[in-house]
C-alpha cells in the first residue's frame, strides 16, 4: 500500500492474523451484498479481492490476463514442468490446443454402453456391501472415487472396464490420492505418475496410425503427438485427469446428497424412465446442471503478478483474486429462488455464458466441461433407473481442499431394485 498511498483496497473485512478460512458457504455472498460486487477478504492470511458478477469478471480477465497467474500444483517434482494454468504465450496456446483436442465427444458416445455397465456394476457391488453392513462416509467416498476414476480412464484412454490396462491405470490414479486430492506431490505421487506415464506410453505404442487418428482416440492421439518432443504437454494431459477425478467424485457425492433431500425429483426421474426416454435424459442432464449451479462450481482463483487497479480498487502484487462463480449463480434476477434445488429451471430456459458458467469463463473454461456433464448424466440415469437409497448424516457442508463438499458424516445405504424385485 505504501507504493501507492493514494489508492485504496476494495471495501470489506480483512484480518492478517487469521488464516482466512471461510466460516460458511454464504460468507462471500454476504460480503458482496454488504460491500458491493468487488470487495476484499482474508484468505491464507493474505489480502484477497473477490469479484461477483460475470460482467465484472470478464472485464477483469480481459484487462489483466497478462498481469495474473493461475494457482495450480507445483509439478517440479516430476521434472522441469509448469502447470498449463501458469503457462503463457505460444507455449500456453500449444498446450491448451492439445488439451482441447484430447476431449472429443465421441470418446463417450463410442463407449456409452461400457460406461453404463461399469456404473451399474459399481453401484450393484456397493448395494451388496450395504446389505451386509451399514456403509460409512469413507465407503461412499471410495465408491464415488472409483466411479470417477473408472469413467475418466475409460473415456480418455479408451480402455474398457475388465481389461488389465483399465485396472492398472485406475489403481495408479487412485494411488495418487486414495482419500482425496493431494496438492503437494510427494514420493507416492511421483511414483504414481511415473507408472501412469509408462502405462500410457505402452497404450500409445500398441495403436496403429489409423487407430490414433480416429476421433474417439483423441486423448491417446494427443499423447502420441506430444511423444518425443513435448513431454510438458504429456505431463499436463496426465495431471489434468487427477484434478478431474477429484472434481467428478465430489460432483457425484453432491448428486447423492441433493437427490436425497429432493425425493420428488427422484420419483420424476423414475417416471420419465418408464414413459419418455428423451424426457428422462433431459431431466437427468438438468439435474447435473442444477447441481453444478447449486453447489459444485466455486471460483476461478488467480494471483496478481503485479500491482493492478481495477474499477478504482487497488489489488496489490502477490495478493489473491477470486472470481466468485458460486455467488454469481445465486443472483435472484437470473435464478429465481436461487437457494432452491430446481432442475426445472434448466428445462424451461437456456442460459448463456453471461449468466451460467460453472466451468469458468472464456479461455479459462475447463476443457473437460462437456465430458463431465455427459458422464454425470449417465450416472444420474443409472442411479435413479435401477437403485434406491437411504441417506444418513446429511448435515452442513464443509470446505475441504478448494471446494465445499457434503457433510463429512454423509453416507447412503443403497439398494439394487432389480435384485430386490427378483429381476
C-alpha positions in Angstrom: 0.0 0.0 0.0 2.9 2.3 0.7 3.8 2.0 -3.0 0.5 3.7 -3.9 -0.6 5.8 -1.0 -3.4 7.4 -2.9 -5.0 4.1 -3.9 -7.4 2.1 -1.7 -8.2 -1.6 -1.5 -11.7 -2.7 -2.2 -14.0 -2.4 0.8 -14.5 -5.4 3.1 -13.2 -7.3 6.1 -9.5 -8.2 6.3 -7.6 -9.6 9.3 -4.0 -10.7 8.5 -3.8 -12.5 11.8 -6.3 -15.2 10.9 -5.9 -18.0 8.3 -8.9 -16.7 6.4 -10.8 -20.0 6.0 -14.4 -19.2 5.0 -16.7 -19.7 8.1 -19.7 -20.7 6.0 -20.6 -21.3 2.4 -22.5 -18.0 2.1 -19.8 -15.8 3.6 -18.5 -14.2 0.4 -22.1 -13.7 -1.0 -23.0 -11.9 2.2 -19.8 -9.8 2.0 -20.6 -8.8 -1.6 -24.1 -7.9 -0.6 -22.8 -5.6 2.1 -19.8 -4.1 0.4 -20.5 -4.4 -3.4 -19.5 -6.8 -6.2 -15.8 -6.0 -5.7 -14.6 -6.5 -2.1 -11.6 -7.7 -0.1 -11.4 -10.5 2.4 -8.8 -12.7 4.2 -7.5 -15.9 2.6 -4.5 -17.7 4.0 -3.5 -14.5 5.9 -3.3 -12.7 2.6 -5.5 -9.9 1.3 -7.7 -11.2 -1.4 -10.1 -9.5 -3.8 -13.5 -11.1 -4.6 -15.4 -10.3 -7.8 -19.1 -11.3 -8.1 -20.8 -11.0 -11.4 -19.8 -12.3 -14.8 -19.7 -8.9 -16.5 -17.1 -7.6 -14.0 -15.2 -10.9 -14.1 -14.9 -10.9 -17.9 -13.7 -7.3 -17.8 -11.1 -8.0 -15.1 -9.8 -11.0 -17.0 -9.7 -9.2 -20.3 -7.8 -6.2 -18.9 -5.4 -8.1 -16.7 -4.8 -11.6 -18.1 -1.1 -10.8 -18.6 -0.8 -9.5 -15.0 -2.2 -12.6 -13.2 -1.3 -16.2 -13.0 -3.2 -19.3 -12.1 -3.0 -21.0 -8.7 -2.0 -24.6 -9.5 0.1 -27.6 -8.5 3.8 -27.4 -8.4 4.8 -30.0 -11.0 8.6 -29.6 -10.5 8.9 -33.0 -8.6 8.0 -34.6 -11.9 10.7 -32.7 -13.8 11.2 -29.2 -15.3 7.5 -28.7 -15.9 4.9 -26.0 -15.4 1.2 -26.5 -15.0 -0.8 -25.4 -18.0 -2.6 -22.8 -15.9 0.7 -21.0 -15.4 2.0 -21.1 -18.9 1.8 -18.0 -21.2 2.3 -17.0 -24.8 2.8 -19.6 -27.5 3.6 -22.5 -25.2 0.3 -22.0 -23.4 -1.6 -21.8 -26.7 0.0 -25.0 -27.8 -0.6 -26.9 -24.6 -4.3 -25.7 -24.4 -4.8 -26.8 -28.0 -3.6 -30.3 -27.2 -5.9 -30.4 -24.1 -8.9 -29.3 -26.0 -8.3 -31.7 -28.9 -7.9 -34.5 -26.4 -11.6 -34.2 -25.4 -13.8 -35.4 -28.3 -17.4 -36.1 -27.5 -17.1 -39.4 -29.5 -15.0 -40.8 -26.6 -18.2 -41.0 -24.6 -20.6 -41.8 -27.5 -18.5 -44.8 -28.6 -18.2 -46.2 -25.1 -21.6 -45.4 -23.6 -22.7 -49.0 -23.2 -19.4 -49.9 -21.4 -19.7 -46.8 -19.2 -23.3 -47.6 -18.2 -22.3 -51.2 -17.5 -19.4 -50.0 -15.3 -21.6 -47.6 -13.3 -24.2 -50.3 -12.7 -21.6 -52.8 -11.7 -20.0 -50.4 -9.2 -23.4 -49.4 -7.7 -24.6 -53.0 -7.5 -21.4 -54.1 -5.7 -21.9 -51.2 -3.2 -25.5 -52.3 -2.7 -24.3 -55.8 -1.9 -22.0 -54.5 0.7 -24.8 -52.3 2.1 -26.9 -55.4 2.6 -24.2 -56.8 4.9 -23.3 -53.7 6.9 -24.1 -50.0 7.2 -21.6 -48.1 5.0 -19.5 -45.3 6.3 -18.8 -41.9 4.8 -15.4 -43.2 3.8 -17.1 -46.1 2.0 -19.2 -43.6 -0.1 -16.1 -41.6 -0.9 -14.4 -44.8 -2.1 -17.4 -45.5 -4.3 -17.5 -42.1 -5.9 -13.7 -42.1 -6.3 -13.8 -45.4 -8.0 -16.6 -44.3 -10.3 -14.9 -41.1 -11.2 -11.6 -42.8 -11.9 -13.1 -45.6 -14.0 -15.3 -43.3 -16.1 -12.4 -40.9 -16.9 -10.0 -43.8 -17.7 -12.5 -45.4 -20.0 -13.5 -42.1 -21.7 -10.0 -40.7 -22.2 -7.7 -43.7 -22.5 -10.2 -45.8 -24.3 -9.6 -48.9 -22.3 -12.6 -50.9 -21.2 -13.5 -52.0 -17.7 -12.5 -55.5 -17.0 -9.2 -55.2 -19.0 -5.8 -55.4 -17.3 -4.9 -51.9 -18.7 -8.0 -50.4 -17.2 -7.4 -51.8 -13.7 -3.7 -50.8 -13.8 -4.5 -47.2 -14.8 -7.3 -46.9 -12.2 -5.1 -48.3 -9.4 -2.3 -46.0 -10.4 -4.5 -42.9 -10.3 -6.1 -43.9 -7.0 -2.5 -44.2 -5.7 -2.0 -40.5 -6.3 -4.7 -39.6 -3.7 -6.5 -42.5 -2.1 -8.6 -40.3 0.1 -8.7 -37.1 -1.8 -6.7 -34.7 -4.0 -3.0 -34.3 -2.9 -1.9 -30.7 -3.6 1.7 -31.4 -2.8 3.4 -34.0 -4.9 5.3 -36.4 -2.6 7.2 -39.6 -3.4 4.0 -41.6 -3.7 2.5 -39.2 -6.3 5.8 -39.0 -8.3 5.9 -42.8 -8.4 2.2 -43.0 -9.4 2.7 -40.5 -12.3 5.8 -42.5 -13.5 3.6 -45.6 -13.5 0.8 -43.8 -15.4 3.3 -42.4 -17.9 4.7 -45.9 -18.6 1.2 -47.4 -19.0 0.1 -44.6 -21.3 3.2 -44.9 -23.5 2.5 -48.7 -23.8 -1.1 -47.9 -24.9 0.1 -45.4 -27.5 2.8 -47.8 -28.8 0.2 -50.5 -29.2 -2.1 -48.5 -31.5 -1.8 -48.2 -35.3 -1.7 -44.9 -37.0 -5.3 -45.4 -38.2 -6.5 -46.1 -34.7 -4.8 -43.0 -33.4 -6.4 -40.8 -36.0 -9.9 -41.9 -35.0 -11.9 -39.2 -33.2 -12.7 -41.5 -30.2 -8.9 -41.9 -29.7 -8.4 -38.2 -29.2 -6.6 -38.4 -25.8 -4.1 -41.1 -26.9 -3.7 -39.2 -30.2 -2.6 -36.1 -28.4 -0.3 -38.1 -26.2 1.2 -39.6 -29.4 1.7 -36.1 -31.0 3.5 -34.9 -27.8 5.6 -38.0 -27.6 9.4 -37.5 -28.1 9.3 -33.7 -28.4 7.0 -32.2 -25.8 6.9 -34.0 -22.5 5.4 -30.9 -20.9 2.1 -31.5 -22.8 2.2 -35.2 -21.9 2.6 -34.5 -18.2 -0.2 -31.9 -18.3 -2.5 -34.3 -20.1 -1.9 -36.9 -17.3 -2.2 -34.4 -14.4 -5.5 -33.0 -15.8 -7.2 -36.3 -15.1 -6.2 -36.3 -11.4 -7.9 -33.0 -10.7 -10.8 -34.1 -12.8 -11.1 -37.3 -10.7 -11.5 -35.2 -7.5 -14.0 -32.8 -9.0 -16.1 -35.5 -10.6 -16.2 -37.6 -7.5 -17.3 -34.6 -5.5 -20.0 -33.9 -8.0 -21.3 -37.4 -7.7 -21.5 -37.1 -3.9 -23.4 -33.9 -4.3 -25.8 -35.6 -6.6 -26.4 -38.2 -4.0 -26.9 -35.6 -1.3 -29.2 -33.3 -3.2 -31.4 -36.0 -4.6 -31.6 -37.5 -1.1 -33.1 -34.1 0.0 -35.4 -33.9 -3.0 -37.1 -37.2 -3.3 -39.8 -35.8 -5.6 -37.1 -35.3 -8.3 -36.1 -39.0 -7.9 -39.7 -40.0 -8.4 -40.0 -37.9 -11.5 -36.8 -39.4 -12.9 -38.1 -42.9 -12.4 -41.4 -42.0 -14.0 -39.7 -40.4 -17.0 -37.5 -43.5 -17.5 -40.7 -45.6 -17.8 -42.5 -43.2 -20.1 -40.2 -41.0 -22.1 -36.6 -41.7 -22.9 -35.9 -38.2 -24.2 -37.6 -36.7 -21.1 -35.5 -38.9 -18.9 -32.3 -37.8 -20.5 -33.3 -34.1 -20.4 -34.3 -34.2 -16.7 -31.1 -36.2 -15.7 -29.0 -33.6 -17.5 -30.9 -30.7 -15.9 -30.2 -32.3 -12.5 -26.5 -32.2 -13.3 -26.6 -28.6 -14.3 -28.6 -27.6 -11.3 -26.1 -29.5 -9.0 -23.3 -27.5 -10.6 -25.2 -24.2 -10.1 -26.4 -25.0 -6.7 -23.2 -26.3 -5.0 -20.4 -27.6 -7.1 -18.9 -24.7 -9.1 -16.9 -22.5 -6.8 -14.5 -20.0 -8.3 -11.6 -19.1 -10.5 -8.6 -18.3 -8.3 -5.7 -16.1 -9.5 -2.6 -14.4 -8.1 -1.7 -10.9 -9.0 1.8 -10.9 -10.5 2.0 -7.1 -10.4 0.0 -4.2 -8.9 -3.4 -3.8 -10.5 -6.0 -1.1 -10.4 -9.5 -2.4 -11.4 -12.6 -0.1 -11.3 -10.8 2.2 -8.9 -9.7 -0.6 -6.5 -6.1 -1.4 -5.8 -5.1 -5.1 -6.0 -1.6 -5.5 -4.6 1.1 -7.7 -6.2 1.1 -11.2 -4.8 -2.4 -10.9 -3.5 -5.2 -13.3 -4.5 -8.2 -12.6 -6.8 -11.2 -14.8 -6.6 -13.8 -14.8 -9.4 -16.9 -15.9 -7.5 -18.8 -18.4 -9.6 -20.9 -19.9 -6.8 -22.0 -16.5 -5.6 -22.8 -15.2 -9.1 -25.0 -18.3 -9.6 -27.1 -17.1 -6.7 -28.4 -13.9 -8.4 -32.2 -13.9 -7.9 -32.7 -11.9 -11.1 -31.2 -14.7 -13.2 -32.2 -17.6 -11.0 -35.5 -17.1 -9.2 -35.4 -18.5 -5.6 -31.7 -19.3 -6.1 -31.2 -21.5 -3.0 -33.9 -23.9 -4.0 -32.7 -27.0 -5.8 -34.8 -26.9 -9.0 -33.6 -28.8 -12.2 -36.7 -27.5 -14.0 -35.0 -24.1 -14.4 -32.7 -25.8 -16.9 -35.7 -27.4 -18.8 -37.6 -24.1 -19.2 -34.6 -21.9 -20.0 -31.3 -22.0 -21.9 -28.7 -19.9 -20.1 -25.7 -18.4 -21.9 -22.2 -17.9 -20.6 -23.2 -14.4 -19.3 -25.4 -15.9 -16.7 -24.3 -19.6 -16.1 -20.6 -20.5 -16.2 -19.9 -23.5 -13.9 -16.7 -24.4 -15.7 -15.1 -21.0 -15.9 -15.1 -18.1 -18.4 -13.8 -17.8 -21.9 -10.4 -19.3 -22.5 -10.3 -20.2 -18.8 -13.2 -22.6 -19.2 -12.4 -26.2 -18.3 -11.7 -28.2 -21.4 -13.4 -31.3 -19.9 -16.7 -29.5 -19.2 -18.8 -31.3 -21.8 -17.4 -34.7 -20.8 -18.1 -34.1 -17.1 -21.7 -33.3 -17.8 -22.2 -36.3 -20.1 -20.6 -38.7 -17.5 -22.6 -37.3 -14.6 -25.8 -37.5 -16.6 -25.1 -41.2 -17.3 -24.6 -41.6 -13.6 -27.9 -40.0 -12.7 -29.8 -42.1 -15.2 -28.3 -45.4 -14.0 -28.6 -44.5 -10.3 -32.3 -43.5 -10.4 -33.2 -46.0 -13.1 -32.2 -49.1 -11.1 -31.4 -48.2 -7.5 -32.9 -46.6 -4.4 -31.1 -45.4 -1.3 -31.5 -44.0 2.2 -29.2 -41.2 3.3 -27.8 -40.5 6.8 -25.5 -37.8 8.2 -26.7 -35.2 5.6 -25.6 -32.2 7.6 -23.9 -28.9 6.9 -21.3 -28.8 4.0 -17.6 -28.5 4.8 -14.7 -26.8 2.9 -12.2 -29.4 2.0 -9.2 -28.5 -0.1 -10.7 -26.0 -2.5 -14.4 -26.7 -2.8 -17.3 -27.3 -0.4 -18.4 -30.9 0.0 -21.3 -32.7 1.7 -21.1 -33.2 5.4 -18.2 -35.5 6.4 -20.8 -37.8 8.0 -22.9 -38.1 4.9 -23.3 -41.6 3.5 -26.0 -43.7 1.9 -27.4 -47.2 2.1 -28.0 -48.3 -1.5 -30.5 -51.0 -2.7 -30.4 -52.6 -6.1 -34.1 -52.5 -7.0 -33.7 -55.1 -9.8 -32.3 -57.6 -7.4 -34.9 -56.7 -4.8 -37.6 -57.4 -7.3 -36.1 -60.6 -8.4 -35.1 -59.4 -11.8 
